[in-house]
């Protein structure tokens, strides 16, 4: 394992830990109603930021790493593109803030949305300097420091400002401060760049950046439409907070297995470009197997113990969250599988297919939420996301199976299903204090893998493979140098 790998793994661990610490802390301190407002504004800000923090920084990193142009020329072109799109996105988000608030059924959201718009330019700058330039130069240590310090600063700033009485505004200002700190550190770590005459075509940045940006935005919308619907249909004063809590917990598997998708894309791309159909099939089967091996019991256990888990991480005040979480856990699991399969499709050179599937799913999700949320409230929103996720997962599975003639072995699915069903039944009937849940989870996973070992579906080779996969496998390969 390279040193860069270790730095990036630690930085992302700090990022995820600080993110969940903020959610759990604010959920307890603010209460469901104010926490719901925070959740909606954060979802809006994140969706807008995705138009600036994914595709174009990735394009800059790719071209810098490839070395097919001078560093200065890539930086000039990418910075020009990033600045232009940042100005457009910032202007639209700020200018439409009042309309967005009214669309969500709460004009009082307007000042919060306007305040969150101030963070957009700084997140765009932070992303292009850190994920774009430092990453492309393989300065993983410096990139990790910027990320870790920004994450810690965000945690401290958010909790401090909220504790001082600034409420949701304080939380938003904390995110703004973290973006400024992250950008400043990344800019400082990059240092001065010597100017040169050769130019780098802006079109190269756009050709990669636009599809990647649109796909990322569609995927995040799939995880946010339900929350926006709960807010827009004014289901209840505190229900937005309850649903924010459910979505936060349900997204854990997505954040874990997003790493798998990132490694699949280049691996599939290389195998297909080399004309190696056997290797391509091997990548698909193994990736699906290991994802289902870990995802299936995780989701079933979260669903079975939703009430106790919510009380443990939020408090008993969020008891209303248990039922939607019980359903939503399956929906986010389906979206996770779709996300991984979509990267297989993109790796095969067909990003337009992945984007088309995601866009169709967003349309389905909107329709389902409009139909179900007014009548069934939080449970309706959870079912809307679950039905949408299941539809997308099936569609992506059918496409991959038809294109590559492989997906996952039937016997493997059967064994995983039997072992996962057993731990689900035990978890469903276990009546324990929330404080004991971590011990229950450990015991259930030991039982689960023990059953798989008896059925010869899990052995020492799998242990070694999982060690290489978790956490954040994509950074291991980047860090080996």
ABEGO torsion letter per residue (X at the ends): XBAAAAAAAAAAAAAAAAAAAAAAAAAAAAEAAAAAAAAAAAAAAAAAAAAAABAAAAAAAAAAAAGABBAAAAAAAAAAAAAAAAAAAAAAAAAAAAAAAAAAGBAAAAAAAAAAAAAAAAAAAAAAAAAAAAAAAGBAAAAAAAAAAAAAAAAAAAAAAAAAGAEAAAAAAAAAAAAAAAAAAAAAAAEBBBBBABBBBAAAAAAAAAAAAAAAAAAAAAAAAAAAAAAAAGABAAAAAAAAAAAAAAAAAAAAAAAAAAAAAAAAAAAAAAGBAAAAAAAAAAAAAAAAAAAAAAAAAAAAAAAAAAAAAAEAAAAAAAAAAAAAAAAAAAAAAAAAAAAAAAAAGBAAAAAAAAAAAAAAAAAAAAAAAAAAEAAAAAAAAAAAAAAAAAAAAAAAAAAAGBABBAAAAAAAAAAAAAAAAAAAABBBBAAAAAAAAAAAAAAAAAAAAAAGABBAAAAAAAAAAOBGAAAAAAABX
